[in-house]
Amino acid sequence: MKNTINLANRKNRINRINRINLVNLNLQRKKSWGGLIGGGLRRWDEMPPELLLQIFCRVPIRFLFIFIVHVCKSWRSSVFDFIFPSNGILDLKRMDTLSNGRSQRYLDFVQILLDERPKTLWHTITLPRYFILKEHAVIYIAQRSPCVRILDVETVGQFSSVQKALPYWRHLEKFTCQISRREISSFASELGYYCMNISYLGLVGVIGVKQASAIVKTLPNLTCLSLEKCALSVDALLILDGHEKIAEVNLEHTLIVDEQFLECFGASVFNKTWPTIYLRTTAKKWTEEICKKVSGAKKYFRCREKLCPECSWAYSL
């Protein structure tokens, strides 16, 4: 009986010694290798950002903003830098390539980005072309990017939400959008009221006398106007030509017609539902009918009209 007790005590002492030796061995390894404190081995959240970017470029984009962004703060910051490599530019056109479910997850990711980065960081925002953001999402983005100077809206469906977010973007200097004819006048008025620093305006749509008059009246500080791929009446062009500060006007692929023909255009100028088919009229050539009417004080950029592959069809019956 006594021998049995001694044998048990001996085994317990051996086990304790083994545990102590194992602890000491781990401590020695930590001291020699650095362990989790520093040196040869590092914590996951201490990985160099350059190495993380190399890893992330080999991972499907959806995994980044759905899973990896939630690992730790350093990984989240690296995901932000990978998806938005240009500092201060919030380009949301990637949402056009995602399904509806993933687009919503991407919006959640953008919300985290906007909450963590300083509001003064953002200077340029590009909204999606095909995915229509809801009004509250656009306003949320505007509230967290009050210093934006450049805004690009590529779809008519997004315009009403952007119009309600203008009070938060008072520092806008350059604005580009696709817009319907009936909204131009009210939009120009609000843009001139909230964004007094606007110097560049790019519009894609149908512009007549009423719209041109609203632009000249409410946006007196414009220096550059882009009407690329617009339908523009001759009278509207002459009104815009009278703007005192506009120095450059981009009329590339713009079709200039008489005012009464503007109603023939649909939402897209280049859908070829065009008066050459129904009303037997063509776009007016710059050299023949327009050049003598403008003042000549502004610089106009134009395509080659009849020789242009994109809009030559509008100059021949």
N, C-alpha and C positions, 0 to 999 in steps of 0.2 A: 504493500500500500504506500509506504513511504517512498519507494523507488518510483512509483507511478507519479506521485506529486512532484518529485524532483525533476522528472523528465518533462512534465508539463510546464514547470517554471522555466526550464532551460529553453524550451521551444518559444515561450513568450519573450524571453530576453533576446533570442536570436531574431525574432520578428521585429522587435523594437529597434534593434541595431540595424537591421536591413532598411527599415523605414527611415531612420536617421541618415543612413548612408545615401539613400535615394534622394532625400531632401538636400543634403550637402552637394551631391552630384549635380542636381538641377541648379543650385545656386552658383556652382562653379561654371556651368555652361552659360548661365546668364551673364556672368562677369566676363567670360572669355568671348562670347558671341555677341553680347549686347542685349540678347533676349528681346523682350517687349519694351525695353526702356530706351534703347538707342544702340547704334552700332551696326552689326551685320544684318540682324533681323529687324523688321519694322512692323508696326501696326498697319492694318489695312487703310486706316484713315490718314496715315503718314506717307502714303505713296506719292512720289513726285507728280505734279500735274502733267508734265510732259509725257510721262509713262502712261498715265490714265488716258490721255488723248489718243495715244497710239493704240491702246486697247479698245477704246470706244469706237474708233473708226472701223473696227472689225465686227462690231455688234449691230444687229438690226436696230434701226432708229426707234421702233416702237418699244423695244426693251429698255431703252435709255429713259424715256419720259414716263414709262409705266412702272418699272421696277427699280432700276439702278439709282434713280434720282432720290430714292428713299433710304439708301444704305447709310449714309452719313453726310455731314455738312460739306466735307472736302470733296466727296464724290459728286454731290449735288452741284457744287460750284463748277466742277470740271465738266459736268453734263451741260450746264448753262453755256460755258465757254465753247463747247464743241458744237452745239446746235445753233448758237448765235455767236459766231467767231468775230464778227465786226462789232467792236465796242460802241454802244450807243445806238445801234440799228436793230429795231424789232421788226423782222421780216416774217410775216405770218402766212406767206404763200405756200409754205410746206403743207398747210392744212388741206389744200386742194387735192393732194395726192393720198389722203387718208380716208378711211371709211367714216361714217357718222359716229360710230362708237369710239373709235380711236381719236377722232377730231375732238370729241368732248374730253377725253383724257388729256389730250394735248392742251386744251384750254385750261384744265386744272393745273397742268405743268406751268403754263404761262402765268397763271395767277400766283403760283409760288415764286416764280422769277420776279414778277413785279413787286411782290411784297418784300422780298429780300434785298433787291438792288435799290440804290437810292433813286428817288424820283427825278433828280436833276441829271441822271445819267443819259436818258433817252433823248435823242435829237432827230431821229428819223423813224417813221412807222409806215409799213406797207401792209395793207389789209388783204385778205384772200380774195381771189377773183371769182371763184365758183362757190365756195362755202360761205353762206350768209351768216354772219355773226348776229346774235340777238342784241336788242337795244341795250339791255343791262350790261352785256359783256363789253360793248364798245364804250359805254360810259365808264365802266370800271377801268378799262385801259386808259381812257383819257384822264381820269382822276389821278392815276399814278404815273402819268407822263406829262406834267404841265409845261415842261420846257421844250416840247417837240417843236422843231422848226420846219420839218418837211413831212408832208402827209400825202400818201398815194392811195387812192381808192379806185379800183379797177372795175367795179360793177355797179350798175344802177340800183340793184336791190339793196345795197348797203348804204345808200345815200341818206335816207331819212334818219337812220341811227347816228350817222356822222354829224348831221345837221344839229341834232340835239346835244351832241358832245362838244360842239364848238366853244361854248363858254369856258371849258377847261383848257382849251388849246389857244390861249390868247397870244402866244409868242410865234404863231405860225408865220413863216415867210414864203413858203412854197407849197402850193396845193394843186394836186392833179386828180381829176375824177371823171368818170363817165356819168352823164346826167341827162335826164329827160328835159324836153323843151319847156314844159310848164313849170318846172322847179327852178330854173335858172335865175329868174328875177328875185324870188324870195331868198334863195340861197346867197346871191350876191349881196343882198342887203344885210343878212345876218353875218356873212363873212366880213364885210366892211365894218360892221359894228363891233364884233368881238375880236377880230384879228386885224388890228390897224397897221401891222408891219408887213402885210402881204405885198410882195413885190413880183412874184411869179405865179401865174394862174394858168393851168392846163385843163382844157375842157374837151370832152368828146361827146358830141350831140348835134342838135339842130338849133341854129342861132339865127333869129330874125331881128327885126328892128327893136321890138320890145326888150328882148334879152340883151342886145348890144347897148341900148340906152341905160339899162340897169347896171351893167358892168362899168360903163363910163361914169355914171353918177355916184355909185356907192364904193368904188374902188379907185380912188384918186391917186394912190401911191404905186400903182402897177408900173413896172418898167419892162416886163416881158410877158407876152401873151402867146400861148400855144393853142392853136385850134386844129391840130393835126387830125385828119380823118373826120372832119366835121362837114356838115352841110351849112353853107353860109350864104345869106342873100347879099346882093350888091349894096343895097341901102345900109344893111348892118355893117358891112365892111367900111363904108364911108363914115359911119358914126364912130366906129372904133379907131379909124384913122385920125379922128379929131381929138383923141385923148392926148393930153398935154405931155404926160411923162412916159408913156409907152414908147420904147425905142426899138424893140424887136418883136416881130409877129411871125410865128411859124404857121405857114399855110400848106405844108407838105401833105399831099393826098386829100386836100380840102376841095370840095366841089362848090363852086360859086354859081348860084342860080338867081332867078328873079324871086321876089318875096312870095308870090302866089304859088310857087311850086314847092315850097318847103313842107307843106302838108302831105306831100306824096311820100315823104321819107318815113320809114318805120323807126324802130328803136335803134337799129344799126344802119349807118349810112351806107355801108358796103354790102348790104344784102341784095343789091341790084333790083330791088323793087323800086324802080327809078323812072322818072318822067320820060326817058328816051323810048320806053316801051309804050306807055299809055298816052303821053301828051306830045310826042314827037318833038321834043326839045332836048338840047344838049347843054352841058356845063359851059360856062363862059370862059374863054381863054384870056389869060392875063394880058398878053401883049396887045390883043385887039380891042378889048372893051373896058378893061379895068385900069391899066397903067396910067392913062391920061386923067383919070378921075381922082386918084389918090394924091396926097400932098407931096410925096417924095421925101418927107422928113424922117420916115421910119424905114427900118431894114426888114424886108419881107423875104422869108425863106419859102421856096416853092419847089414842087417836083417838076418833072418834065412834061406834065400834063398828057398830051396825046401819045408821047413816046414812053410814058411811064407804064410798066407792066401791070401795076396795081390798079390804076384808075383810067387807063386809056379808053375803056369801053364807054365812059361817060361823055366822051368828046366826039363820038361818031354815031350817026343814026343807022 
